[in-house]
Amino acid sequence: MRTGRTDGRKRRWRQHKIDRREELVDGTLAAVRTRGSNAGMDEIAAEIGVSKTVLYRYFSDKNDLVHATMQRFIETTLMPRVYGAISLDADEFELVRTALAAYVGTVDEDPEVYRFIMGSGSDASSLAEFEKLFAEVVSTVIAEKAGALGIDTTGAMLWSYVLVGGIQLATHWWTTDKSMSREEVIDYLTMMAWSAIEGMARAGGSRETFSKQQHVLPSRETDAPA
């Protein structure tokens, strides 16, 4: 009986720690939105209304807190919007543009949080985890859509990492250099991503077929639409 009571207390304590960590992560998100992406542990703790000691009781260091905050942001904000975009009943081009608009829009509307979780304070494993998750989603969509068209999808995961890496890096640059509007960024990213997907489809997903094709840049005078 004593063992059963002990196990029950342990389970309740573990659940309490999980719940408390989530509360502190939500508080961190609010603190970063208020104090900015460079907020340190002291500022975050003050904004939440706890001591820094409390944060260190539930997080081993700032990297641990950033990692937990990244997971929370991705799970509750970023990926639901991306999932919603790619789940639309639309043609392939519209899905690409809508998904890019969802990603860029989320970053643009929450720039301090994005910089906090993607900035220099983030450890490499956290960023790799984010990229892996996003690449797997993109790869699944490519494999499903391209496979239905009879296109070879052997390179789907590699293509996904290229797309995700380029989009993530470009968007991160844009958060610090707002020389383009959101709409311009979405247009240019769509141009890049769609051109890559279209080229892959034209070769049937085959590297052998692609290698045999002519690779000449089109002339604006001869190839521009009428």
C-alpha positions as CSV (number, residue, x, y, z in Angstrom):
1,M,0.0,0.0,0.0
2,R,2.8,2.4,0.9
3,T,4.5,1.7,-2.5
4,G,1.2,2.5,-4.3
5,R,0.9,5.8,-2.4
6,T,4.5,6.6,-3.2
7,D,4.1,5.9,-6.9
8,G,0.9,8.0,-6.9
9,R,2.8,10.9,-5.4
10,K,5.6,10.5,-7.9
11,R,3.2,10.6,-10.8
12,R,1.5,13.7,-9.4
13,W,4.8,15.4,-8.9
14,R,5.9,14.6,-12.5
15,Q,2.6,15.9,-13.8
16,H,3.0,19.0,-11.6
17,K,6.5,19.6,-13.1
18,I,5.1,19.2,-16.7
19,D,2.3,21.6,-16.0
20,R,4.5,24.1,-14.3
21,R,7.1,24.0,-17.1
22,E,4.3,24.7,-19.6
23,E,3.1,27.7,-17.5
24,L,6.6,29.1,-17.4
25,V,7.1,28.6,-21.2
26,D,3.8,30.4,-21.8
27,G,5.0,33.1,-19.5
28,T,8.3,33.2,-21.4
29,L,6.5,33.7,-24.7
30,A,4.6,36.7,-23.2
31,A,7.8,38.1,-21.7
32,V,9.7,37.9,-25.0
33,R,6.8,39.6,-26.8
34,T,7.0,42.4,-24.2
35,R,10.7,42.7,-23.6
36,G,12.1,41.6,-26.9
37,S,14.1,38.7,-28.3
38,N,17.2,39.7,-26.3
39,A,15.5,39.2,-23.0
40,G,17.7,37.4,-20.5
41,M,16.7,35.1,-17.7
42,D,16.4,37.9,-15.2
43,E,14.0,39.9,-17.4
44,I,12.0,36.9,-18.3
45,A,11.6,35.9,-14.6
46,A,10.7,39.4,-13.7
47,E,8.1,39.7,-16.4
48,I,6.5,36.3,-15.4
49,G,6.6,37.3,-11.7
50,V,8.9,34.6,-10.4
51,S,12.5,34.5,-9.2
52,K,15.2,33.4,-11.5
53,T,15.7,30.5,-9.1
54,V,12.3,29.2,-10.0
55,L,13.2,29.1,-13.7
56,Y,16.4,27.2,-13.0
57,R,14.3,24.8,-10.9
58,Y,12.4,23.7,-14.0
59,F,15.0,24.5,-16.8
60,S,18.7,23.5,-16.6
61,D,19.8,26.7,-18.4
62,K,18.6,29.3,-20.9
63,N,19.2,26.9,-23.8
64,D,16.7,24.5,-22.1
65,L,14.2,27.2,-21.8
66,V,14.7,28.4,-25.4
67,H,14.3,24.8,-26.6
68,A,11.0,24.3,-24.7
69,T,9.8,27.7,-26.0
70,M,10.6,26.7,-29.5
71,Q,8.7,23.5,-29.2
72,R,5.7,25.3,-27.8
73,F,5.7,28.0,-30.5
74,I,6.1,25.4,-33.3
75,E,3.4,23.1,-31.9
76,T,0.8,25.7,-31.0
77,T,1.4,28.5,-33.5
78,L,3.6,27.8,-36.5
79,M,2.8,24.3,-37.5
80,P,-1.0,24.5,-37.1
81,R,-1.0,27.4,-39.6
82,V,1.3,25.5,-42.0
83,Y,-0.8,22.3,-41.6
84,G,-4.0,24.3,-42.3
85,A,-2.4,25.8,-45.4
86,I,-1.3,22.5,-46.9
87,S,-4.6,20.8,-46.1
88,L,-6.6,23.1,-48.4
89,D,-8.4,21.7,-51.4
90,A,-6.3,23.6,-53.9
91,D,-3.9,23.0,-56.8
92,E,-0.2,22.4,-56.3
93,F,0.8,26.0,-57.0
94,E,-1.7,27.5,-54.6
95,L,-0.7,25.0,-51.9
96,V,3.0,26.2,-52.3
97,R,2.1,29.8,-52.1
98,T,-0.4,29.4,-49.2
99,A,2.1,27.4,-47.1
100,L,4.8,30.0,-47.7
101,A,2.3,32.8,-46.8
102,A,1.5,31.0,-43.6
103,Y,5.1,30.6,-42.6
104,V,6.2,34.1,-43.5
105,G,3.0,35.6,-42.0
106,T,3.5,33.8,-38.7
107,V,7.1,35.1,-38.4
108,D,6.1,38.6,-39.4
109,E,3.3,38.7,-36.8
110,D,5.5,37.3,-34.0
111,P,9.0,38.6,-34.8
112,E,10.4,38.8,-31.3
113,V,9.5,35.2,-30.4
114,Y,10.9,34.0,-33.8
115,R,14.2,35.8,-33.2
116,F,14.3,34.5,-29.6
117,I,14.0,30.8,-30.6
118,M,16.0,31.1,-33.9
119,G,18.7,33.5,-32.8
120,S,22.2,33.1,-31.6
121,G,21.0,31.9,-28.2
122,S,19.5,28.7,-29.8
123,D,21.6,25.6,-29.7
124,A,22.3,23.7,-32.9
125,S,20.2,20.7,-31.9
126,S,17.1,22.8,-31.4
127,L,17.4,24.3,-34.8
128,A,18.1,20.9,-36.4
129,E,15.0,19.5,-34.7
130,F,12.9,22.3,-36.1
131,E,14.3,21.9,-39.6
132,K,13.8,18.1,-39.4
133,L,10.2,18.5,-38.4
134,F,9.4,21.0,-41.1
135,A,11.3,19.0,-43.8
136,E,9.4,15.8,-42.9
137,V,6.1,17.7,-43.4
138,V,7.2,19.1,-46.8
139,S,8.6,15.7,-47.8
140,T,5.3,14.0,-47.0
141,V,3.4,16.5,-49.2
142,I,5.8,16.2,-52.1
143,A,5.7,12.4,-51.9
144,E,1.9,12.4,-51.9
145,K,1.4,14.9,-54.7
146,A,4.3,13.8,-56.9
147,G,3.6,10.1,-56.4
148,A,0.0,10.6,-57.5
149,L,1.4,12.0,-60.8
150,G,3.7,9.1,-61.3
151,I,6.8,11.2,-60.5
152,D,9.8,9.5,-58.9
153,T,10.1,10.7,-55.3
154,T,13.4,9.2,-54.4
155,G,14.8,12.7,-53.8
156,A,11.8,14.0,-51.8
157,M,13.6,14.3,-48.5
158,L,16.6,16.0,-50.0
159,W,14.5,18.4,-51.9
160,S,12.5,19.1,-48.7
161,Y,15.7,20.0,-46.8
162,V,16.8,22.3,-49.6
163,L,13.4,24.1,-49.7
164,V,13.1,24.3,-45.9
165,G,16.7,25.4,-45.4
166,G,16.4,28.1,-48.1
167,I,13.1,29.4,-46.9
168,Q,14.1,29.4,-43.2
169,L,17.4,31.2,-43.9
170,A,15.8,33.8,-46.2
171,T,12.9,34.5,-43.8
172,H,15.4,34.8,-40.9
173,W,17.4,37.4,-42.9
174,W,14.2,39.3,-43.7
175,T,13.3,39.7,-40.0
176,T,16.4,41.8,-39.6
177,D,16.4,43.5,-43.0
178,K,12.9,44.7,-43.9
179,S,13.8,46.0,-47.4
180,M,10.9,44.0,-48.9
181,S,7.2,43.9,-48.0
182,R,5.7,40.7,-46.8
183,E,3.9,40.3,-50.1
184,E,7.2,40.7,-52.0
185,V,8.9,38.1,-49.9
186,I,6.1,35.6,-50.4
187,D,6.1,36.3,-54.2
188,Y,9.9,35.8,-54.5
189,L,9.9,32.7,-52.3
190,T,7.0,31.3,-54.3
191,M,8.9,31.9,-57.5
192,M,11.9,30.1,-56.2
193,A,10.1,27.2,-54.7
194,W,7.7,26.6,-57.5
195,S,10.4,26.8,-60.2
196,A,12.3,24.1,-58.3
197,I,9.2,21.9,-58.0
198,E,8.2,22.5,-61.6
199,G,11.7,21.6,-62.8
200,M,11.7,18.4,-60.7
201,A,8.3,17.5,-62.1
202,R,9.4,18.2,-65.7
203,A,12.2,15.6,-65.2
204,G,9.8,13.2,-63.7
205,G,11.8,13.3,-60.5
206,S,14.6,11.4,-62.3
207,R,18.2,12.6,-62.0
208,E,19.1,10.7,-65.1
209,T,16.4,12.4,-67.2
210,F,17.3,15.8,-65.7
211,S,21.0,15.2,-66.6
212,K,20.0,14.5,-70.3
213,Q,17.9,17.7,-70.6
214,Q,19.2,20.9,-72.1
215,H,19.9,23.5,-69.5
216,V,19.7,26.9,-71.1
217,L,18.4,30.0,-69.5
218,P,15.4,31.3,-71.5
219,S,15.6,34.5,-73.4
220,R,13.1,37.2,-72.4
221,E,12.7,38.2,-76.0
222,T,11.9,34.8,-77.4
223,D,10.3,33.1,-74.4
224,A,8.3,35.8,-72.7
225,P,4.5,35.2,-72.8
226,A,2.5,37.2,-75.3
